[in-house]
Amino acid sequence: MQKRLNLLITTYTLLTVISVISLYVLGEKRVDVYVSLNILAYYVSYATLRPTIINRAVRFLNIALFIVFTIIVSFRIYEVLTS
């Protein structure tokens, strides 16, 4: 169980570092892009490795991150539709 959790953290960290470096090299300045890719990195690593630890804190984190991601995407869609 601990080994799987360590692998999850390592995978998430690796995906986050790759996305941040890529966005920095591309010259991205918007914080919401960094946050949304960070959330996606978390969900990809969580979905692929699926640790057996599921408690209220993890459920709350998943719900909170989903709400933040939904708000960011909704705001971007709104910007595209109004421009």
Secondary structure, 3 states (H helix, E strand, C coil): CHHHHHHHHHHHHHHHHHHHHHHHHHCCCCHHHHHHHHHHHHHHHHHHHCCCCCCHHHHHHHHHHHHHHHHHHHHHHHHHHHC
